[in-house]
């Protein structure tokens, strides 16, 4: 098995270049940061119709994601290393996503955001009731806006873990805790569905930017979204256009002995 590894602001993915097939058990083993290669997910090239390029997006817990902003940016970049055009349309199995690669900068059109009615509503957590914006950018998100100057002083990890599996979200959800910044942007912390805390998330950046505009907190346009891993730009209009860098880490050959012990039916701990 051959894997390429790249990251977008510390949100890292493995791209399956050869070998397989992938299974939930094998994905969990590959993403294990202590006994495997380590990653926030795996991108599996898939067949698609016409000029589309197909990709299956695996979460590190072995589940399948409908979309991943950084994952799609990494996959579009990886395609160019294989001689594919700089502009392409990817098929995730549920959505078509247009991408454009400019060197190590990659732009993806994530499509429109959709909101529940009312846009912002109260949700019950273990430590009290909090207002939340439930929004989809092709995958589900729950955004909590706060006034605190230091997000890391808040129990955002506990909120994220609770909300991911909250009865309100039978299919689980991604969670973001966000505060407005003076530069017209937002700062966020991310709890990814199936992954937990991550340094960055493209779809989360899109969800928060769209939610901030929809609730009147900021104006539509180009919104910088700051995360521990760095800053992504989200242009909020009829669709959400995500821009940011991709960095290659390397290409890896998985040891055949390691692989043989993981391809048998087994249970692996969640990352």
BALOBA-1460 file (C-alpha; in Angstrom, 3 decimals):
// residues 271
<rec num="1" residu="x" x="0.000" y="0.000" z="0.000"/>
<rec num="2" residu="x" x="1.316" y="3.406" z="-1.037"/>
<rec num="3" residu="x" x="0.052" y="6.622" z="0.589"/>
<rec num="4" residu="x" x="0.719" y="10.287" z="-0.094"/>
<rec num="5" residu="x" x="0.431" y="12.586" z="2.900"/>
<rec num="6" residu="x" x="-0.340" y="16.301" z="2.842"/>
<rec num="7" residu="x" x="-1.954" y="18.825" z="5.151"/>
<rec num="8" residu="x" x="-3.930" y="22.041" z="5.027"/>
<rec num="9" residu="x" x="-2.900" y="24.128" z="8.049"/>
<rec num="10" residu="x" x="-2.231" y="21.000" z="10.097"/>
<rec num="11" residu="x" x="-5.432" y="19.226" z="9.017"/>
<rec num="12" residu="x" x="-3.700" y="16.204" z="7.488"/>
<rec num="13" residu="x" x="-4.924" y="13.531" z="5.096"/>
<rec num="14" residu="x" x="-3.565" y="10.393" z="3.494"/>
<rec num="15" residu="x" x="-4.260" y="9.819" z="-0.207"/>
<rec num="16" residu="x" x="-4.406" y="6.184" z="-1.302"/>
<rec num="17" residu="x" x="-2.052" y="5.939" z="-4.279"/>
<rec num="18" residu="x" x="-1.918" y="2.160" z="-4.516"/>
<rec num="19" residu="x" x="-3.233" y="-0.896" z="-2.731"/>
<rec num="20" residu="x" x="-6.468" y="-1.412" z="-0.903"/>
<rec num="21" residu="x" x="-9.338" y="-1.907" z="-0.625"/>
<rec num="22" residu="x" x="-9.959" y="0.270" z="2.406"/>
<rec num="23" residu="x" x="-12.233" y="-0.837" z="5.223"/>
<rec num="24" residu="x" x="-13.340" y="1.044" z="8.333"/>
<rec num="25" residu="x" x="-10.978" y="-1.094" z="10.440"/>
<rec num="26" residu="x" x="-8.015" y="-0.398" z="8.161"/>
<rec num="27" residu="x" x="-8.764" y="3.335" z="8.030"/>
<rec num="28" residu="x" x="-8.824" y="3.493" z="11.831"/>
<rec num="29" residu="x" x="-5.494" y="1.684" z="11.958"/>
<rec num="30" residu="x" x="-3.886" y="3.931" z="9.334"/>
<rec num="31" residu="x" x="-5.067" y="7.105" z="11.084"/>
<rec num="32" residu="x" x="-3.818" y="5.967" z="14.498"/>
<rec num="33" residu="x" x="-1.071" y="8.459" z="15.378"/>
<rec num="34" residu="x" x="0.790" y="6.052" z="17.652"/>
<rec num="35" residu="x" x="0.583" y="2.677" z="15.868"/>
<rec num="36" residu="x" x="-0.203" y="3.741" z="12.307"/>
<rec num="37" residu="x" x="0.732" y="6.463" z="9.840"/>
<rec num="38" residu="x" x="-1.450" y="9.064" z="11.574"/>
<rec num="39" residu="x" x="-3.959" y="11.397" z="9.911"/>
<rec num="40" residu="x" x="-7.252" y="13.242" z="10.240"/>
<rec num="41" residu="x" x="-8.654" y="11.120" z="7.419"/>
<rec num="42" residu="x" x="-7.989" y="9.137" z="4.250"/>
<rec num="43" residu="x" x="-8.854" y="10.130" z="0.667"/>
<rec num="44" residu="x" x="-9.618" y="7.194" z="-1.615"/>
<rec num="45" residu="x" x="-9.732" y="7.817" z="-5.391"/>
<rec num="46" residu="x" x="-12.953" y="6.464" z="-6.888"/>
<rec num="47" residu="x" x="-14.450" y="6.025" z="-10.332"/>
<rec num="48" residu="x" x="-16.779" y="8.815" z="-11.498"/>
<rec num="49" residu="x" x="-18.753" y="9.616" z="-14.630"/>
<rec num="50" residu="x" x="-17.431" y="11.712" z="-17.494"/>
<rec num="51" residu="x" x="-14.793" y="14.291" z="-16.606"/>
<rec num="52" residu="x" x="-15.518" y="14.105" z="-12.877"/>
<rec num="53" residu="x" x="-12.826" y="12.821" z="-10.547"/>
<rec num="54" residu="x" x="-14.218" y="10.716" z="-7.716"/>
<rec num="55" residu="x" x="-13.032" y="10.595" z="-4.105"/>
<rec num="56" residu="x" x="-14.290" y="8.861" z="-0.987"/>
<rec num="57" residu="x" x="-13.530" y="10.807" z="2.188"/>
<rec num="58" residu="x" x="-12.888" y="8.617" z="5.219"/>
<rec num="59" residu="x" x="-12.994" y="10.024" z="8.742"/>
<rec num="60" residu="x" x="-10.374" y="8.622" z="11.144"/>
<rec num="61" residu="x" x="-13.047" y="6.643" z="12.990"/>
<rec num="62" residu="x" x="-13.817" y="4.710" z="9.797"/>
<rec num="63" residu="x" x="-16.999" y="6.585" z="8.898"/>
<rec num="64" residu="x" x="-17.576" y="8.369" z="5.584"/>
<rec num="65" residu="x" x="-17.794" y="12.156" z="5.272"/>
<rec num="66" residu="x" x="-20.053" y="13.837" z="2.718"/>
<rec num="67" residu="x" x="-17.558" y="16.690" z="2.270"/>
<rec num="68" residu="x" x="-14.283" y="17.986" z="3.660"/>
<rec num="69" residu="x" x="-13.000" y="21.386" z="2.595"/>
<rec num="70" residu="x" x="-9.362" y="20.659" z="3.388"/>
<rec num="71" residu="x" x="-9.636" y="17.064" z="2.212"/>
<rec num="72" residu="x" x="-10.979" y="18.200" z="-1.158"/>
<rec num="73" residu="x" x="-8.298" y="20.865" z="-1.456"/>
<rec num="74" residu="x" x="-5.621" y="18.253" z="-0.760"/>
<rec num="75" residu="x" x="-7.121" y="15.792" z="-3.236"/>
<rec num="76" residu="x" x="-7.346" y="18.437" z="-5.994"/>
<rec num="77" residu="x" x="-3.715" y="19.355" z="-5.367"/>
<rec num="78" residu="x" x="-2.701" y="15.677" z="-5.408"/>
<rec num="79" residu="x" x="-4.412" y="15.203" z="-8.771"/>
<rec num="80" residu="x" x="-2.194" y="17.902" z="-10.297"/>
<rec num="81" residu="x" x="0.875" y="15.950" z="-9.144"/>
<rec num="82" residu="x" x="-0.485" y="13.095" z="-11.279"/>
<rec num="83" residu="x" x="-0.730" y="15.302" z="-14.365"/>
<rec num="84" residu="x" x="-4.396" y="16.307" z="-14.007"/>
<rec num="85" residu="x" x="-5.554" y="19.852" z="-14.931"/>
<rec num="86" residu="x" x="-5.379" y="22.658" z="-12.377"/>
<rec num="87" residu="x" x="-9.153" y="23.061" z="-12.580"/>
<rec num="88" residu="x" x="-11.365" y="20.056" z="-11.938"/>
<rec num="89" residu="x" x="-14.703" y="18.947" z="-10.536"/>
<rec num="90" residu="x" x="-14.680" y="16.317" z="-7.816"/>
<rec num="91" residu="x" x="-17.487" y="13.884" z="-6.997"/>
<rec num="92" residu="x" x="-17.635" y="12.896" z="-3.323"/>
<rec num="93" residu="x" x="-20.426" y="10.378" z="-3.738"/>
<rec num="94" residu="x" x="-22.984" y="12.980" z="-2.684"/>
<rec num="95" residu="x" x="-21.773" y="16.317" z="-4.098"/>
<rec num="96" residu="x" x="-19.927" y="17.858" z="-7.032"/>
<rec num="97" residu="x" x="-17.253" y="20.349" z="-5.967"/>
<rec num="98" residu="x" x="-15.330" y="22.636" z="-8.329"/>
<rec num="99" residu="x" x="-11.647" y="23.113" z="-7.506"/>
<rec num="100" residu="x" x="-8.767" y="25.212" z="-8.799"/>
<rec num="101" residu="x" x="-5.084" y="24.711" z="-7.957"/>
<rec num="102" residu="x" x="-2.546" y="27.545" z="-8.155"/>
<rec num="103" residu="x" x="0.769" y="26.103" z="-7.022"/>
<rec num="104" residu="x" x="0.309" y="25.236" z="-3.364"/>
<rec num="105" residu="x" x="-2.808" y="27.422" z="-3.024"/>
<rec num="106" residu="x" x="-6.075" y="25.601" z="-3.660"/>
<rec num="107" residu="x" x="-9.594" y="26.984" z="-3.999"/>
<rec num="108" residu="x" x="-12.795" y="24.962" z="-3.745"/>
<rec num="109" residu="x" x="-16.377" y="26.061" z="-4.293"/>
<rec num="110" residu="x" x="-18.214" y="24.385" z="-1.440"/>
<rec num="111" residu="x" x="-21.665" y="25.348" z="-2.718"/>
<rec num="112" residu="x" x="-24.366" y="27.169" z="-0.740"/>
<rec num="113" residu="x" x="-25.021" y="26.977" z="2.979"/>
<rec num="114" residu="x" x="-28.448" y="25.934" z="4.220"/>
<rec num="115" residu="x" x="-29.847" y="26.820" z="7.628"/>
<rec num="116" residu="x" x="-32.545" y="25.522" z="9.887"/>
<rec num="117" residu="x" x="-35.454" y="27.737" z="10.932"/>
<rec num="118" residu="x" x="-34.948" y="29.565" z="13.222"/>
<rec num="119" residu="x" x="-31.356" y="30.203" z="12.203"/>
<rec num="120" residu="x" x="-30.174" y="30.501" z="15.808"/>
<rec num="121" residu="x" x="-31.918" y="28.518" z="18.523"/>
<rec num="122" residu="x" x="-31.242" y="27.323" z="22.037"/>
<rec num="123" residu="x" x="-29.754" y="23.897" z="22.598"/>
<rec num="124" residu="x" x="-29.425" y="22.061" z="25.904"/>
<rec num="125" residu="x" x="-25.934" y="21.097" z="27.053"/>
<rec num="126" residu="x" x="-24.803" y="19.526" z="30.270"/>
<rec num="127" residu="x" x="-23.655" y="22.872" z="31.696"/>
<rec num="128" residu="x" x="-26.660" y="24.880" z="30.523"/>
<rec num="129" residu="x" x="-28.592" y="26.158" z="27.524"/>
<rec num="130" residu="x" x="-26.672" y="27.858" z="24.726"/>
<rec num="131" residu="x" x="-27.654" y="29.483" z="21.424"/>
<rec num="132" residu="x" x="-26.467" y="27.553" z="18.370"/>
<rec num="133" residu="x" x="-26.616" y="27.911" z="14.602"/>
<rec num="134" residu="x" x="-27.296" y="24.630" z="12.786"/>
<rec num="135" residu="x" x="-25.970" y="24.857" z="9.234"/>
<rec num="136" residu="x" x="-25.100" y="22.473" z="6.401"/>
<rec num="137" residu="x" x="-22.412" y="23.050" z="3.786"/>
<rec num="138" residu="x" x="-22.949" y="19.555" z="2.405"/>
<rec num="139" residu="x" x="-22.047" y="18.124" z="5.794"/>
<rec num="140" residu="x" x="-23.584" y="19.077" z="9.177"/>
<rec num="141" residu="x" x="-22.308" y="21.766" z="11.543"/>
<rec num="142" residu="x" x="-23.321" y="23.306" z="14.849"/>
<rec num="143" residu="x" x="-21.827" y="26.755" z="15.546"/>
<rec num="144" residu="x" x="-21.687" y="28.349" z="18.997"/>
<rec num="145" residu="x" x="-20.833" y="32.072" z="18.985"/>
<rec num="146" residu="x" x="-19.311" y="33.345" z="22.245"/>
<rec num="147" residu="x" x="-18.056" y="36.699" z="23.558"/>
<rec num="148" residu="x" x="-15.099" y="35.290" z="25.498"/>
<rec num="149" residu="x" x="-11.718" y="36.772" z="24.500"/>
<rec num="150" residu="x" x="-9.909" y="33.436" z="25.002"/>
<rec num="151" residu="x" x="-11.540" y="30.426" z="23.379"/>
<rec num="152" residu="x" x="-9.137" y="28.021" z="25.034"/>
<rec num="153" residu="x" x="-10.361" y="29.161" z="28.443"/>
<rec num="154" residu="x" x="-13.732" y="27.629" z="27.539"/>
<rec num="155" residu="x" x="-14.604" y="23.910" z="27.734"/>
<rec num="156" residu="x" x="-15.003" y="23.783" z="23.959"/>
<rec num="157" residu="x" x="-13.722" y="20.228" z="23.707"/>
<rec num="158" residu="x" x="-16.384" y="19.062" z="26.154"/>
<rec num="159" residu="x" x="-19.038" y="20.995" z="24.226"/>
<rec num="160" residu="x" x="-17.818" y="19.480" z="20.981"/>
<rec num="161" residu="x" x="-17.856" y="15.918" z="22.277"/>
<rec num="162" residu="x" x="-21.336" y="16.387" z="23.727"/>
<rec num="163" residu="x" x="-22.807" y="18.079" z="20.677"/>
<rec num="164" residu="x" x="-21.343" y="15.618" z="18.159"/>
<rec num="165" residu="x" x="-23.533" y="12.867" z="19.596"/>
<rec num="166" residu="x" x="-26.347" y="15.064" z="20.931"/>
<rec num="167" residu="x" x="-29.859" y="13.616" z="20.383"/>
<rec num="168" residu="x" x="-30.539" y="16.725" z="18.311"/>
<rec num="169" residu="x" x="-28.136" y="15.314" z="15.670"/>
<rec num="170" residu="x" x="-28.963" y="11.659" z="14.946"/>
<rec num="171" residu="x" x="-26.249" y="11.502" z="12.252"/>
<rec num="172" residu="x" x="-23.751" y="13.351" z="14.470"/>
<rec num="173" residu="x" x="-22.362" y="16.786" z="13.666"/>
<rec num="174" residu="x" x="-19.219" y="18.883" z="13.403"/>
<rec num="175" residu="x" x="-18.970" y="21.562" z="16.099"/>
<rec num="176" residu="x" x="-17.355" y="25.002" z="16.121"/>
<rec num="177" residu="x" x="-16.956" y="27.540" z="18.912"/>
<rec num="178" residu="x" x="-16.405" y="30.990" z="17.428"/>
<rec num="179" residu="x" x="-15.743" y="34.595" z="18.393"/>
<rec num="180" residu="x" x="-15.652" y="37.709" z="16.232"/>
<rec num="181" residu="x" x="-12.355" y="39.498" z="15.615"/>
<rec num="182" residu="x" x="-11.613" y="43.106" z="14.867"/>
<rec num="183" residu="x" x="-10.301" y="42.324" z="11.371"/>
<rec num="184" residu="x" x="-13.784" y="41.445" z="10.124"/>
<rec num="185" residu="x" x="-13.065" y="37.774" z="10.551"/>
<rec num="186" residu="x" x="-13.685" y="35.076" z="13.128"/>
<rec num="187" residu="x" x="-11.549" y="32.876" z="15.346"/>
<rec num="188" residu="x" x="-12.725" y="29.324" z="15.905"/>
<rec num="189" residu="x" x="-11.997" y="26.046" z="17.614"/>
<rec num="190" residu="x" x="-13.038" y="22.891" z="15.800"/>
<rec num="191" residu="x" x="-14.423" y="19.562" z="16.942"/>
<rec num="192" residu="x" x="-14.729" y="17.383" z="13.832"/>
<rec num="193" residu="x" x="-17.280" y="14.614" z="13.589"/>
<rec num="194" residu="x" x="-15.384" y="11.335" z="13.703"/>
<rec num="195" residu="x" x="-12.065" y="13.022" z="14.475"/>
<rec num="196" residu="x" x="-12.358" y="15.232" z="17.555"/>
<rec num="197" residu="x" x="-10.234" y="18.392" z="17.955"/>
<rec num="198" residu="x" x="-8.376" y="19.420" z="14.799"/>
<rec num="199" residu="x" x="-5.966" y="22.261" z="14.073"/>
<rec num="200" residu="x" x="-8.046" y="23.396" z="11.105"/>
<rec num="201" residu="x" x="-11.096" y="22.448" z="9.052"/>
<rec num="202" residu="x" x="-12.176" y="23.805" z="5.691"/>
<rec num="203" residu="x" x="-15.852" y="22.938" z="5.925"/>
<rec num="204" residu="x" x="-15.923" y="24.290" z="9.492"/>
<rec num="205" residu="x" x="-14.430" y="27.559" z="8.293"/>
<rec num="206" residu="x" x="-17.159" y="27.762" z="5.645"/>
<rec num="207" residu="x" x="-19.917" y="26.931" z="8.113"/>
<rec num="208" residu="x" x="-18.819" y="29.570" z="10.630"/>
<rec num="209" residu="x" x="-18.329" y="32.292" z="7.998"/>
<rec num="210" residu="x" x="-21.763" y="31.555" z="6.528"/>
<rec num="211" residu="x" x="-23.365" y="31.504" z="9.984"/>
<rec num="212" residu="x" x="-21.752" y="34.818" z="10.956"/>
<rec num="213" residu="x" x="-23.091" y="36.455" z="7.789"/>
<rec num="214" residu="x" x="-26.545" y="34.868" z="8.048"/>
<rec num="215" residu="x" x="-26.985" y="36.084" z="11.637"/>
<rec num="216" residu="x" x="-25.809" y="39.608" z="10.781"/>
<rec num="217" residu="x" x="-22.632" y="39.433" z="12.823"/>
<rec num="218" residu="x" x="-20.416" y="40.285" z="9.839"/>
<rec num="219" residu="x" x="-20.934" y="41.428" z="6.256"/>
<rec num="220" residu="x" x="-20.880" y="39.102" z="3.256"/>
<rec num="221" residu="x" x="-17.650" y="38.977" z="1.280"/>
<rec num="222" residu="x" x="-14.199" y="37.624" z="1.968"/>
<rec num="223" residu="x" x="-13.956" y="36.426" z="5.572"/>
<rec num="224" residu="x" x="-10.695" y="35.360" z="7.239"/>
<rec num="225" residu="x" x="-11.247" y="32.391" z="9.546"/>
<rec num="226" residu="x" x="-8.485" y="31.945" z="12.124"/>
<rec num="227" residu="x" x="-7.756" y="28.527" z="13.629"/>
<rec num="228" residu="x" x="-4.848" y="27.108" z="15.655"/>
<rec num="229" residu="x" x="-3.304" y="25.768" z="12.442"/>
<rec num="230" residu="x" x="-3.572" y="29.048" z="10.539"/>
<rec num="231" residu="x" x="-6.029" y="31.123" z="8.527"/>
<rec num="232" residu="x" x="-8.326" y="30.131" z="5.668"/>
<rec num="233" residu="x" x="-10.233" y="32.620" z="3.516"/>
<rec num="234" residu="x" x="-13.936" y="32.065" z="2.859"/>
<rec num="235" residu="x" x="-15.780" y="34.190" z="0.300"/>
<rec num="236" residu="x" x="-19.437" y="34.261" z="1.353"/>
<rec num="237" residu="x" x="-21.868" y="34.874" z="-1.486"/>
<rec num="238" residu="x" x="-24.384" y="32.699" z="-3.331"/>
<rec num="239" residu="x" x="-21.858" y="29.914" z="-2.721"/>
<rec num="240" residu="x" x="-18.964" y="29.505" z="-0.298"/>
<rec num="241" residu="x" x="-15.494" y="29.629" z="-1.859"/>
<rec num="242" residu="x" x="-12.700" y="28.312" z="0.356"/>
<rec num="243" residu="x" x="-9.050" y="29.234" z="-0.226"/>
<rec num="244" residu="x" x="-5.851" y="28.159" z="1.487"/>
<rec num="245" residu="x" x="-2.512" y="26.366" z="1.238"/>
<rec num="246" residu="x" x="-1.628" y="22.700" z="0.905"/>
<rec num="247" residu="x" x="1.756" y="21.328" z="1.929"/>
<rec num="248" residu="x" x="3.115" y="17.945" z="0.921"/>
<rec num="249" residu="x" x="4.652" y="15.835" z="3.674"/>
<rec num="250" residu="x" x="5.772" y="12.797" z="1.693"/>
<rec num="251" residu="x" x="4.893" y="9.460" z="0.168"/>
<rec num="252" residu="x" x="4.865" y="6.303" z="2.281"/>
<rec num="253" residu="x" x="5.007" y="2.579" z="1.640"/>
<rec num="254" residu="x" x="3.112" y="0.650" z="4.282"/>
<rec num="255" residu="x" x="5.017" y="-2.296" z="5.703"/>
<rec num="256" residu="x" x="3.466" y="-5.542" z="4.375"/>
<rec num="257" residu="x" x="3.638" y="-7.196" z="7.783"/>
<rec num="258" residu="x" x="1.871" y="-4.295" z="9.486"/>
<rec num="259" residu="x" x="-0.764" y="-4.288" z="6.756"/>
<rec num="260" residu="x" x="-1.345" y="-8.042" z="6.976"/>
<rec num="261" residu="x" x="-2.170" y="-7.833" z="10.669"/>
<rec num="262" residu="x" x="-4.644" y="-4.976" z="10.074"/>
<rec num="263" residu="x" x="-6.557" y="-6.357" z="7.109"/>
<rec num="264" residu="x" x="-8.014" y="-9.177" z="9.171"/>
<rec num="265" residu="x" x="-11.342" y="-8.431" z="10.833"/>
<rec num="266" residu="x" x="-10.486" y="-6.689" z="14.108"/>
<rec num="267" residu="x" x="-11.512" y="-3.842" z="16.348"/>
<rec num="268" residu="x" x="-9.275" y="-0.808" z="16.614"/>
<rec num="269" residu="x" x="-9.609" y="2.066" z="19.106"/>
<rec num="270" residu="x" x="-11.024" y="5.364" z="17.887"/>
<rec num="271" residu="x" x="-8.388" y="8.014" z="17.244"/>
